[in-house]
């Protein structure tokens, strides 16, 4: 996450608080709970944004096994936890966490028209239709690739943005294309609705 944050502007950075504990837990059909989970939740609240706090049990387990530095935060009486817990904070690389955005060099546009087709959004409300939506995009890429005068980005490259908030202009720069096509697929029974939009111009198809 720290590496991802270093690549994007400040308003879009995500900083998670993480608590890690080792202990007994209880699992049923709907949830996982117990002191092991409760302590981890309390450790999370002690962590700073983008930071990780661990219990002494975890610290003892990873000592000498992982190349991470830990700061001893002392013993804390955690809410609803009977025994006090010794807490350690993992020392993350401050330079990486706080580094400014790193701009990737823009690729040179090919001489002929170029396009990338992003994964279409599944609007069917059925996760099973995700494969169908991906198949539609595969067919679109295949058909576009038949035109020799058109430069088409491979599926593996364009699908790296699937499920992620994207800046279309940045996608075009990253992939070295002039046009970016995005869309959606909605399937209900025997009816299929496909909407596609040239994200670089806003033109709907």
Secondary structure, DSSP 8 states (H G I E B T S, - for coil): -HHHHTTS-GGG-----EEE-----EE-SS-EESHHHHHHHHHHHHS-TT-EEEEHHHHHHHTTTS---EEEEEEE--TT-SS-EEEEEE---HHHHT------------SS-EEEE---EE-SS-GGGHHHHHHHHHHHHHHHHT-TT-EE--HHHHGGGTTS---HHHHHHHHT-SEEEEEEEEEETTEEEEEEEETTTTEE-
